[in-house]
Each structure stands twice: as C-alpha cells, then as structure tokens.
Amino acid sequence: MNLYPLKFKPILKPIIWGGDEICKFKGITPIRDGIGESWEISSVKDNISIVANGWLKDKNLSEIIDTYKARLVGKKNFETFGNTFPLLVKFIDARDNLSIQVHPDDELAKKRHGSFGKTEMWYIINAAPAAFLYSGFKKQMTPESYIRSIENNTFTDYLARHDVKAGDVFFLPAGRVHAIGAGTFIAEIQQTSDVTYRIYDYNRKDASGNGRELHTEPAKDAIDYTLYDNYKNSYTGKENQAVELESCRYFTTNLLEVTKDITRDHAGMDSFIVYICMGGACSIRDDKGYSLPVKQGETILVPAGAKNVAIHPEDRALLLETYV
C-alpha cells in the first residue's frame, strides 16, 4: 500500500516550568496546566511518535522507517540515520525561565554519549510583553573566565539577551549557550538528540532545598566561545512563497504564509518534508491524491516519495516547512 502524509499523537511533557499554552494552541481539551513541551515528531528512545491517521495508525515511527526505509525518509537520510528519524520537532511553553544550557556537537556527543549532537532553531509563536531569551555572548568569554563566572555567579553578565516577539527566529548551532525566558512560546526544530548540559539555573532550589544538577565541566568543552555580531535570523515574509528561515547541514526550514492554493515542487528532493501549522488551517495533498486537513498546532510528515505537495488554505495558513 502507498505511503501517505502522516499525523502523530503528540507526546505531552508535564514539566515544572510549563503552562497551558500548548493545549490551547493545539485545541486539546480539557486544557492541562503544567505542560512544558509537546513532542510532535520524535524517534528519541522511549519517546517514539505513534501515527494517528490512516491505515498505519498506532504504528510507531521507527517501525515505519524500518519497513519503508528510503521511501519514507530519503535514501541519504536512511543511509545516515537508519531507523532514527533525523529531526525532533517540539512546541515549548516556558512559564518560567528555563535553565541556561549548551549542547555538544556531533563529534563530542558521539565520543561521550554515543549520540548525535544537537543543533536547533526556534520560531517564536507567541511572547509575553517582557519575554526574552539568551543566545550567545555579548562580551568575550574563555574557558577560564567561564569557570570563574560560575563560581562567582556572574555568568549571565556575559550573555546576549534578546527581547522577543511572535515571528522571531533564532538559529542555535551546537555549542551556542542559550536559554528560553518566561512567557515565550516556541516551535523548535532540532537534531534528534536529548543531550543537554545545564550550565546555570539561577540558584533555584526545589522543595527540599536542593539545587538542580549542573554540568559545569562537561559544558566547558562543548561551548563555542566565539563572539558573533548577530544571533537573530533576518527574513522578509512573502505571501504564497517559501521564505527561507534557516538552512544548515542538518535541516532547511522555510516559512509559508498561504492565502491561495499553491503547489510546492519537491521532485528530485531526497528527503521527507515536515509541515508545522503555526496558524489557520489548510489541506495538504500529495501527488498521489491523498489529502489531509491540517490546523493550527498540528504537524504532518510527507514521505520522501512525494513529487509535489498542494496546499489549499481555508482562509489563511501559516506553516513551517522543514526537510533535510
């Protein structure tokens, strides 16, 4: 039987800093408070996405890749990643400030954890008036000054702080220090990895008076200490055209603001395509005629074999389109 665009059951993550925005955004009732993340597409161990539609319903993503291989993910992706889907797609709702952290690159992650590294990007869906995030450094830091800043509680003095609003985009290559601030609701696209080094947690204590575990020494070798002029992606939105937000070796992500019927030509592309609906609603139809309704908060996976994808908005649809 033919493959078709797939929806998955969201993996909702209760986390102490989570709020209620994810359920509201996705239209999940009853609304649950304290949901920090929704893993939309995942093949992380113990968190493998389950299909929610069609004749493959209730199959998990790794099983489907094992069966369909390159037909689902593309030849090069299957050769590189095997049964592991190469991307992890999430929604994150930060009611409180998240810890400041860094992720190792492929080389360090493989050496230490037998894992891929973690390069990621953030698309700001919504933000409270005073919301901010940290990305990169605003003044030069070295491994030695890093250790001193942790010891004397001045680490945040070195960080570049960014006020955020809906539509902002930040690319976070492995090694870039970062943190999401309170009141920020984002879509995250990242390599499939769950390796995180927590650097600083604002000296917060739990109910027993204990601080969270920090990874000061492992992080020291993972940090990119380069000082960059800019950490925020720039783009100009255009209706009914794909606008590139980020392209790196791990993924390309485009923004589509669709107000009329459009067709995306994917002939010759050796990759799956993921569509994440940021607003509105539409139907997405592959070249085999399989059509799937998609609304705000939903994510779908179009198999690699699709030569083109037709998008029909109900009125307007805002989509992130990502592939490897």
C-alpha positions as CSV (number, residue, x, y, z in Angstrom):
1,M,0.0,0.0,0.0
2,N,1.1,3.6,-0.7
3,L,2.6,5.8,1.9
4,Y,0.7,9.0,2.7
5,P,1.1,12.2,4.8
6,L,1.2,11.1,8.4
7,K,0.0,12.8,11.6
8,F,1.2,11.7,15.0
9,K,-0.1,11.6,18.5
10,P,1.5,14.5,20.5
11,I,3.8,13.4,23.3
12,L,2.9,15.9,26.1
13,K,5.6,16.6,28.7
14,P,4.5,17.8,32.2
15,I,7.3,20.0,33.4
16,I,7.5,22.2,36.4
17,W,8.0,25.4,34.3
18,G,5.3,24.5,31.8
19,G,2.0,26.4,31.3
20,D,-1.3,25.9,29.5
21,E,-0.4,27.4,26.1
22,I,0.3,24.1,24.3
23,C,-3.2,22.7,25.0
24,K,-4.8,26.0,23.9
25,F,-2.7,26.3,20.8
26,K,-3.3,22.7,19.8
27,G,-7.0,22.7,20.7
28,I,-6.6,19.9,23.3
29,T,-9.4,19.6,25.8
30,P,-9.6,19.5,28.7
31,I,-6.8,22.1,29.0
32,R,-4.0,20.8,31.1
33,D,-1.7,23.1,33.0
34,G,2.0,22.5,33.5
35,I,2.7,21.1,30.0
36,G,6.1,22.4,29.1
37,E,6.6,20.6,25.8
38,S,4.8,18.7,23.1
39,W,7.0,16.4,21.1
40,E,5.3,16.4,17.7
41,I,7.6,14.1,15.8
42,S,10.2,12.1,17.7
43,S,12.3,9.0,17.5
44,V,14.2,9.6,20.7
45,K,14.4,6.4,22.8
46,D,11.3,5.9,25.0
47,N,9.6,8.8,23.2
48,I,8.9,7.4,19.7
49,S,5.9,9.0,17.9
50,I,2.8,7.0,17.2
51,V,0.8,7.5,13.9
52,A,-2.6,9.0,14.4
53,N,-4.2,8.6,11.0
54,G,-4.8,6.2,8.1
55,W,-4.0,2.5,7.8
56,L,-0.7,2.9,9.6
57,K,-2.5,4.2,12.7
58,D,-0.9,3.1,16.0
59,K,2.4,2.1,14.3
60,N,5.4,3.9,15.7
61,L,7.8,6.0,13.6
62,S,10.8,3.6,13.9
63,E,8.7,0.6,12.8
64,I,7.6,2.6,9.7
65,I,11.1,3.7,8.8
66,D,12.3,0.1,9.2
67,T,9.6,-1.0,6.8
68,Y,9.7,1.7,4.2
69,K,13.3,3.0,4.6
70,A,14.3,5.5,1.9
71,R,10.7,5.7,0.6
72,L,9.8,7.5,3.8
73,V,12.9,9.5,4.8
74,G,15.0,9.6,1.6
75,K,18.0,7.5,0.5
76,K,20.8,9.6,2.1
77,N,18.8,10.0,5.4
78,F,18.3,6.3,5.7
79,E,21.9,5.5,4.9
80,T,23.0,8.1,7.6
81,F,20.4,7.6,10.3
82,G,18.9,4.1,9.8
83,N,15.7,3.8,11.8
84,T,16.2,7.0,13.6
85,F,14.2,9.9,12.3
86,P,16.8,12.7,11.9
87,L,14.7,15.6,13.4
88,L,12.9,16.2,16.6
89,V,10.0,18.7,16.3
90,K,8.6,20.3,19.5
91,F,6.4,23.0,20.9
92,I,7.8,24.6,24.1
93,D,5.8,26.7,26.6
94,A,8.0,28.4,29.1
95,R,6.0,29.9,32.0
96,D,9.3,30.4,34.0
97,N,12.9,31.0,32.9
98,L,14.5,27.8,31.6
99,S,18.0,26.9,32.7
100,I,20.9,28.2,30.7
101,Q,22.4,25.3,28.7
102,V,24.5,24.2,25.8
103,H,24.5,21.1,23.6
104,P,27.6,19.2,22.3
105,D,28.3,18.9,18.6
106,D,28.3,15.6,16.7
107,E,31.9,14.7,17.5
108,L,31.7,15.4,21.2
109,A,28.3,13.8,21.6
110,K,29.4,10.7,19.8
111,K,32.5,10.4,21.9
112,R,30.8,11.0,25.3
113,H,27.2,9.7,24.7
114,G,27.1,7.6,21.5
115,S,24.6,10.2,20.3
116,F,24.2,12.8,17.6
117,G,24.9,16.4,18.6
118,K,22.1,19.0,18.9
119,T,21.8,21.9,16.5
120,E,18.4,23.5,16.7
121,M,16.3,26.5,15.7
122,W,13.5,28.4,17.4
123,Y,10.5,30.1,15.8
124,I,8.7,32.3,18.3
125,I,5.0,31.6,18.1
126,N,3.9,34.0,20.8
127,A,5.6,36.0,23.6
128,A,4.5,38.0,26.6
129,P,5.3,41.7,26.6
130,A,8.5,41.4,28.6
131,A,9.6,38.0,27.2
132,F,13.3,37.4,26.3
133,L,15.8,34.7,25.6
134,Y,19.5,34.3,25.8
135,S,21.5,33.3,22.7
136,G,25.3,33.6,22.5
137,F,27.7,36.0,24.2
138,K,27.7,39.8,24.3
139,K,31.3,40.0,25.6
140,Q,34.3,37.7,25.2
141,M,34.5,34.7,27.4
142,T,37.1,32.0,27.7
143,P,37.1,28.5,29.3
144,E,38.9,30.1,32.3
145,S,36.5,33.1,32.7
146,Y,33.6,30.7,32.2
147,I,34.6,28.7,35.3
148,R,35.2,31.9,37.3
149,S,31.8,33.3,36.3
150,I,30.1,30.2,37.5
151,E,31.9,30.3,40.8
152,N,31.2,34.0,41.4
153,N,27.6,34.0,40.0
154,T,28.3,36.4,37.1
155,F,27.7,34.1,34.1
156,T,24.6,35.9,32.9
157,D,26.6,39.1,32.6
158,Y,28.3,37.6,29.6
159,L,25.2,36.5,27.7
160,A,23.5,38.3,24.8
161,R,19.9,38.9,25.9
162,H,17.2,39.3,23.2
163,D,13.7,40.7,23.6
164,V,11.4,38.6,21.5
165,K,8.1,38.8,19.7
166,A,6.0,36.5,17.5
167,G,7.8,35.6,14.3
168,D,11.3,36.0,15.6
169,V,13.7,33.2,14.5
170,F,17.0,32.1,16.2
171,F,19.4,29.5,15.0
172,L,21.3,27.7,17.7
173,P,24.2,25.6,16.4
174,A,25.7,23.1,18.8
175,G,28.0,24.9,21.2
176,R,25.9,28.1,21.5
177,V,24.9,28.9,25.0
178,H,21.1,29.6,25.2
179,A,18.0,29.8,27.4
180,I,14.3,30.5,26.9
181,G,12.8,33.2,29.1
182,A,9.5,33.2,30.9
183,G,6.5,34.0,28.7
184,T,8.0,32.6,25.5
185,F,6.1,30.0,23.4
186,I,8.1,28.5,20.6
187,A,8.4,25.8,17.9
188,E,11.7,24.0,18.0
189,I,13.3,22.0,15.2
190,Q,16.5,20.1,16.2
191,Q,18.7,17.2,15.5
192,T,17.4,14.0,17.1
193,S,19.3,14.2,20.4
194,D,18.4,14.6,24.0
195,V,21.9,15.5,25.3
196,T,21.9,18.8,27.3
197,Y,24.5,20.3,29.6
198,R,22.9,22.6,32.2
199,I,25.2,25.5,33.0
200,Y,23.2,27.8,35.3
201,D,19.8,27.6,36.9
202,Y,19.6,31.0,38.7
203,N,20.4,29.3,42.1
204,R,16.9,27.9,42.3
205,K,16.1,25.3,44.9
206,D,13.5,22.6,45.0
207,A,11.0,21.9,47.8
208,S,13.8,20.1,49.7
209,G,16.2,23.0,49.3
210,N,18.4,21.2,46.7
211,G,19.6,22.9,43.5
212,R,19.4,21.2,40.1
213,E,22.4,19.3,38.9
214,L,24.7,21.4,36.8
215,H,27.2,20.2,34.2
216,T,29.9,22.8,34.6
217,E,32.9,20.7,33.5
218,P,31.2,18.8,30.6
219,A,29.8,22.1,29.2
220,K,33.2,23.8,29.3
221,D,34.5,21.7,26.3
222,A,31.1,22.0,24.5
223,I,30.8,25.8,24.4
224,D,31.6,27.8,21.3
225,Y,33.3,30.9,22.8
226,T,33.3,32.8,19.5
227,L,31.7,36.3,19.8
228,Y,29.3,37.0,16.9
229,D,27.8,40.3,15.8
230,N,24.3,38.9,15.5
231,Y,22.4,35.9,16.8
232,K,19.0,36.5,15.3
233,N,17.9,35.4,11.9
234,S,16.5,38.1,9.5
235,Y,13.9,37.4,6.9
236,T,11.1,39.2,5.0
237,G,7.7,37.4,4.8
238,K,6.1,37.0,1.4
239,E,2.6,35.6,0.9
240,N,2.3,32.4,-1.1
241,Q,6.1,32.0,-1.4
242,A,8.6,29.9,0.6
243,V,10.8,32.2,2.6
244,E,14.0,30.5,3.9
245,L,14.4,31.0,7.6
246,E,17.5,28.7,8.1
247,S,19.5,26.3,6.1
248,C,22.3,24.2,7.6
249,R,23.7,20.7,7.1
250,Y,21.0,19.3,9.5
251,F,17.8,20.9,8.1
252,T,16.3,23.6,5.9
253,T,13.3,25.4,7.3
254,N,11.0,27.7,5.2
255,L,8.1,29.9,6.2
256,L,4.9,29.7,4.1
257,E,2.1,32.2,4.6
258,V,-0.6,30.8,2.3
259,T,-3.7,32.8,1.3
260,K,-4.4,30.9,-2.0
261,D,-3.8,27.5,-3.5
262,I,-0.1,26.8,-4.1
263,T,1.9,23.8,-5.1
264,R,5.3,23.0,-3.7
265,D,7.6,21.2,-6.1
266,H,9.6,18.6,-4.3
267,A,10.6,16.5,-7.4
268,G,14.1,15.3,-7.1
269,M,14.3,16.0,-3.3
270,D,15.8,13.1,-1.4
271,S,14.0,13.9,1.8
272,F,10.8,13.8,3.7
273,I,9.0,17.1,4.3
274,V,7.5,18.2,7.6
275,Y,4.8,20.8,7.8
276,I,4.1,22.5,11.1
277,C,0.9,24.7,11.2
278,M,1.6,27.9,13.1
279,G,-1.8,29.4,12.5
280,G,-5.0,29.0,10.5
281,A,-5.9,25.8,8.6
282,C,-5.4,24.1,5.3
283,S,-5.5,20.8,3.5
284,I,-2.3,19.3,2.2
285,R,-2.5,16.9,-0.8
286,D,0.3,14.8,-2.2
287,D,0.8,13.9,-5.8
288,K,-0.9,10.5,-5.3
289,G,-4.1,12.4,-4.4
290,Y,-4.1,11.7,-0.6
291,S,-5.4,14.8,1.2
292,L,-5.1,15.6,4.9
293,P,-6.7,18.5,6.8
294,V,-4.2,20.4,9.0
295,K,-5.0,23.1,11.6
296,Q,-3.1,25.2,14.0
297,G,-0.9,23.2,16.3
298,E,-0.7,20.1,14.1
299,T,2.4,18.7,12.4
300,I,2.5,16.3,9.5
301,L,5.1,14.2,7.8
302,V,5.1,13.9,4.0
303,P,7.0,10.9,2.8
304,A,10.1,11.4,0.6
305,G,8.4,9.9,-2.5
306,A,6.1,12.9,-2.9
307,K,6.9,14.8,-6.1
308,N,4.8,17.8,-5.2
309,V,2.5,19.0,-2.4
310,A,-0.6,21.1,-3.0
311,I,-1.7,23.4,-0.1
312,H,-5.2,24.7,0.0
313,P,-5.9,27.2,2.8
314,E,-9.3,27.5,4.3
315,D,-8.7,31.3,4.6
316,R,-5.1,31.7,5.6
317,A,-2.5,29.2,6.9
318,L,0.9,29.9,8.4
319,L,3.3,26.9,8.0
320,L,6.8,26.0,8.8
321,E,8.2,23.6,6.1
322,T,11.3,21.7,7.0
323,Y,13.4,18.9,5.5
324,V,17.0,17.5,5.4
